[in-house]
Amino acid sequence: MDFRSDTVTKPTLAMRDAMARAEVGDDVYGDDPTVNDLETWAAERHGFEAALFTTSGTQANLLALMSHCERGDEYLCGQQAHNYMFEAGGAAVLGSIQPQPIENNPDGTIDLAKLKAAIKPDDFHFARTRLLSLENTINGKVLPIDYLKQARAFVDQHNLKLHLDGARVYNAAVALETDVKDIAQYFDSMTVCLSKGLCAPVGSLLLGTKEYIAKARRIRKMLGGGMRQAGILAAAGKLALTEQVAQLKIDHDNAKHLAYGLNELPGFFLNPDWVQTNIVFAKLDETVDIYSIASQLKQENIIISPGNPIRFVTHKDITRTDIDLLLQKLSALI
């Protein structure tokens, strides 16, 4: 049992079979039919002109930023944004793009007035503000549709582009009980991670206009992201989007069950009503030696990421029975 992240999901048997049987070519030449099918299908499915299959969400986000911004430009994002905090500073190091982080509100949104104040004047002393990047979900929280409408109006007013780090955008769509297009429609570009809760072994998609994706494809090659017989991976990626979305509702229900159980444990503090998708955070008091607990759990093949707050993530390979066993073990070890 691995509660660290939904990145640990194993591909389904259907994915393994599809990968073994995938028709392949050379994707750098553009003639891998399975990759081409995934990109064409995904673009239409999400309401964009074109799509690009990439090795990872980090690469997809980097391509997104570098395709919107030139050297010396700036993008606005949340202080908690993955492409600011957890992607090794790639935009700055490889794209010479300046991030301008703004504190996230408790619900994951960013105050539009603070964003407006952060836009740089048209003056050669400053980086040129080109882009607003949002993340949905962010730390398991779902950005409301009304906020996305406001963000679209904001970027249009200030002549910016709007990018969505949609690593878990399908979790957001499932939580909102809406189609993913209802979220995607507000953005100039969007990434979708196939290898988290959707269970593909490798890969993410970047979506945008044909011109934008052509630029991203060139940069992908520059960054060493050109792949050859990548249809083996793309075959699993399409099944992620066509067969695994329904699983996310189960993951969300399991996360809520876990949250209520954790809330009953001494030394664990959280509000289960704040758990919207498949990620649960709990604060711990000083009586809980979470590092010792994690070590003991690992001996029983239960893996958690110790910290305070501590994060638990539910996914396809975590069942309701697994959660009950985790809660039982935690209760005995506290």
C-alpha positions in Angstrom: 0.0 0.0 0.0 1.5 3.3 -1.1 -0.2 6.5 0.1 2.6 8.9 -1.1 1.1 9.9 -4.4 -1.1 8.9 -7.3 2.1 8.8 -9.4 2.7 5.3 -8.0 -0.3 3.8 -9.8 0.5 0.7 -11.9 -0.8 0.4 -15.5 -3.9 -1.7 -15.9 -3.9 -5.0 -17.6 -5.7 -3.4 -20.6 -2.9 -0.9 -20.8 -0.2 -3.5 -20.7 -2.0 -5.4 -23.5 -2.5 -2.3 -25.6 1.2 -1.4 -25.2 2.3 -4.8 -26.3 0.1 -4.6 -29.4 0.6 -0.9 -30.3 1.4 0.0 -33.9 4.5 2.2 -33.8 6.6 4.3 -36.1 9.2 7.1 -35.4 7.5 10.0 -33.7 10.4 12.4 -34.4 9.5 11.9 -38.1 5.9 12.3 -37.1 4.9 8.8 -38.3 4.0 6.9 -35.2 0.3 6.2 -35.8 -0.5 5.6 -32.2 1.0 8.8 -31.0 -0.7 10.7 -33.9 -4.0 9.2 -33.0 -3.7 10.1 -29.3 -2.7 13.7 -30.1 -5.5 14.2 -32.7 -8.1 12.6 -30.4 -6.9 14.5 -27.3 -7.0 17.9 -29.0 -10.6 17.4 -30.0 -11.6 15.8 -26.7 -10.4 18.9 -24.8 -11.5 21.5 -27.3 -8.1 22.6 -28.7 -6.7 22.6 -32.2 -3.6 20.5 -31.4 -1.9 18.4 -28.8 1.7 17.2 -28.0 2.6 14.0 -26.2 5.4 14.6 -23.7 7.4 12.5 -21.4 6.2 14.1 -18.2 4.1 16.8 -16.6 7.2 18.8 -15.8 8.3 18.7 -19.4 4.8 19.7 -20.6 4.7 22.6 -18.2 8.2 23.8 -19.2 7.2 23.6 -22.9 4.0 25.5 -22.1 5.9 28.3 -20.4 8.7 28.5 -23.0 6.1 28.5 -25.9 4.2 31.5 -24.3 7.2 33.5 -23.1 10.5 34.6 -24.5 13.8 35.2 -22.7 13.3 38.0 -20.2 9.5 37.6 -20.0 7.6 36.8 -16.8 4.7 34.6 -15.8 2.4 35.0 -12.9 1.5 32.0 -10.8 0.5 30.9 -7.3 3.1 30.6 -4.5 2.1 26.9 -4.2 2.2 26.3 -8.0 3.9 23.1 -9.0 5.6 24.7 -12.0 7.1 27.3 -9.5 7.9 25.1 -6.5 8.5 21.6 -7.6 10.0 21.6 -11.2 13.6 22.5 -10.4 13.3 26.1 -11.5 13.2 24.9 -15.2 11.4 28.0 -16.5 14.1 30.3 -15.1 17.1 28.0 -15.8 16.2 26.7 -19.3 13.7 29.3 -20.5 15.2 32.5 -18.9 11.6 33.2 -17.8 11.0 35.0 -14.5 8.3 33.6 -12.2 6.3 36.0 -10.2 4.5 34.0 -7.5 1.5 35.4 -5.6 0.2 33.8 -2.5 -2.7 31.4 -3.0 -5.9 31.8 -1.1 -7.0 28.9 1.1 -9.2 27.6 -1.6 -6.3 27.6 -4.1 -7.4 30.6 -6.1 -5.2 33.7 -6.5 -6.6 37.2 -5.7 -7.0 39.0 -9.0 -6.3 42.4 -7.4 -2.9 41.0 -6.3 -2.3 39.7 -9.7 -3.1 43.0 -11.2 -0.7 44.8 -8.9 2.1 42.3 -9.9 1.8 43.1 -13.7 4.9 45.0 -14.6 4.7 48.4 -16.4 5.8 48.7 -20.0 9.3 49.9 -19.1 12.6 48.4 -20.0 13.6 48.1 -16.3 11.1 45.3 -15.9 10.5 41.8 -17.2 7.5 41.7 -19.5 4.5 40.1 -17.9 3.1 37.7 -20.6 1.2 34.9 -18.9 -0.9 33.8 -15.9 -0.5 30.1 -15.0 -3.1 28.4 -12.8 -3.2 24.9 -11.4 -6.4 22.7 -11.1 -6.5 20.8 -8.8 -4.0 22.5 -6.5 -3.1 20.6 -3.4 -6.3 18.7 -4.0 -8.5 21.8 -4.1 -10.8 22.5 -7.1 -10.9 25.9 -8.7 -14.5 27.0 -9.1 -15.8 27.6 -12.7 -16.8 31.1 -11.8 -13.2 31.8 -10.8 -12.0 30.5 -14.2 -14.4 32.9 -15.9 -13.0 35.8 -13.9 -9.4 34.7 -14.7 -10.2 34.6 -18.4 -11.7 38.1 -18.3 -8.7 39.3 -16.3 -6.1 38.1 -18.8 -8.1 39.4 -21.7 -8.2 42.8 -20.0 -4.5 42.8 -19.5 -3.4 41.3 -22.7 -2.0 38.1 -21.1 -2.3 34.4 -22.0 -3.8 31.9 -19.6 -2.2 28.5 -19.0 -3.6 25.6 -16.9 -1.3 23.1 -15.2 -4.0 20.5 -15.4 -2.0 17.6 -14.0 -5.1 16.5 -12.2 -7.7 18.4 -14.2 -9.8 15.3 -14.5 -10.0 15.1 -10.8 -11.4 18.6 -10.9 -13.9 17.8 -13.6 -15.1 14.7 -11.7 -15.4 16.7 -8.4 -17.4 19.4 -10.2 -19.5 16.8 -12.0 -18.8 18.5 -15.3 -17.1 17.7 -18.6 -13.4 18.5 -18.8 -14.1 20.9 -21.7 -16.1 23.1 -19.3 -12.8 23.8 -17.6 -10.5 23.7 -20.6 -12.5 26.3 -22.6 -11.1 29.2 -20.5 -7.4 28.5 -21.3 -5.0 29.2 -24.1 -3.1 26.1 -23.2 -3.4 23.2 -20.8 -1.5 20.2 -19.7 -3.0 16.8 -18.7 -1.0 14.2 -16.8 -1.7 10.7 -17.9 0.5 8.9 -15.3 -1.2 10.0 -12.0 -4.6 8.8 -11.0 -5.3 7.9 -14.7 -2.7 5.1 -14.3 -0.7 5.3 -17.5 3.0 4.5 -16.9 4.5 7.5 -18.6 3.4 10.8 -20.2 1.5 14.0 -20.3 -0.2 16.1 -23.0 0.2 19.8 -23.8 -2.8 21.3 -25.7 -3.1 24.6 -27.6 -3.4 26.1 -31.0 -1.7 24.5 -34.0 0.9 27.3 -34.1 1.5 27.1 -30.4 2.0 23.3 -30.4 4.3 23.6 -33.4 6.5 25.9 -31.4 6.3 23.5 -28.4 7.3 20.5 -30.6 10.4 22.3 -31.7 11.3 23.2 -28.1 10.6 19.6 -27.0 13.2 18.4 -29.5 15.7 21.0 -28.1 15.1 19.7 -24.6 15.8 16.1 -25.7 12.1 15.1 -25.5 11.8 13.7 -29.0 10.8 10.0 -28.8 11.0 7.3 -31.4 8.5 4.4 -31.1 6.5 6.2 -28.5 3.3 4.6 -29.5 4.0 1.9 -26.9 3.4 4.7 -24.3 0.7 6.6 -26.2 -1.5 3.4 -26.3 -1.7 3.4 -22.5 -2.2 7.2 -22.5 -5.4 6.9 -24.6 -6.8 4.2 -22.3 -6.0 6.5 -19.3 -8.4 9.1 -20.8 -11.1 6.7 -22.1 -11.2 4.0 -19.4 -9.8 5.3 -16.1 -11.7 8.6 -15.5 -14.6 6.8 -13.7 -12.0 5.5 -11.1 -11.4 9.0 -9.9 -14.8 9.2 -8.2 -13.9 6.1 -6.2 -10.6 7.7 -5.3 -12.4 10.8 -4.1 -14.8 8.8 -2.0 -11.9 6.9 -0.5 -10.1 10.1 0.4 -13.1 11.4 2.2 -13.4 8.1 4.1 -9.7 8.3 5.0 -10.1 11.9 6.1 -12.9 11.1 8.5 -10.9 8.2 9.9 -7.8 10.3 10.4 -9.8 13.0 12.2 -10.7 10.4 14.8 -7.1 9.7 15.7 -5.4 11.5 18.6 -2.9 14.1 17.4 -4.3 14.3 13.9 -6.1 17.5 12.9 -8.1 18.2 9.7 -11.5 19.1 8.4 -12.8 16.3 6.3 -15.2 18.7 4.6 -12.2 20.4 3.0 -11.2 17.2 1.2 -12.5 17.7 -2.4 -10.6 15.1 -4.4 -8.0 12.4 -3.7 -5.5 14.3 -1.5 -5.8 14.5 2.2 -3.6 16.8 4.4 -3.5 16.5 8.2 -1.7 18.6 10.8 0.0 16.7 13.6 0.7 17.7 17.2 4.0 17.1 19.0 2.9 13.8 20.5 2.9 12.1 17.0 6.3 10.9 16.0 5.4 10.5 12.4 8.9 9.5 11.3 9.0 6.6 13.6 5.5 5.6 12.6 6.4 5.7 8.9 9.4 3.5 9.6 7.3 0.9 11.4 4.5 1.0 8.7 7.1 0.5 6.0 8.1 -2.8 7.6 4.5 -3.9 7.0 4.6 -2.7 3.3 2.6 0.4 4.1 4.3 3.5 2.7 3.6 7.1 3.7 5.5 10.4 3.3 6.2 11.6 6.8 6.0 15.3 7.4 3.8 17.9 9.2 1.4 18.5 7.7 1.3 15.0 6.3 -0.2 14.2 2.9 -2.1 11.0 1.9 -3.1 10.4 -1.7 -5.7 7.8 -2.8 -5.7 6.1 -6.2 -6.6 3.0 -8.1 -4.2 0.8 -6.2 -5.6 1.8 -2.8 -8.9 0.1 -1.7 -11.3 1.0 1.1 -9.9 -2.1 2.9 -6.4 -0.7 2.6 -7.5 2.5 4.2 -9.2 0.8 7.1 -6.0 -1.2 7.7 -3.9 2.0 7.6 -6.2 3.6 10.1 -6.0 0.5 12.3 -2.2 0.5 12.2 -1.9 4.2 12.8 -4.2 4.0 15.9 -2.0 1.2 17.3 1.2 3.1 16.7 0.2 6.6 18.1 
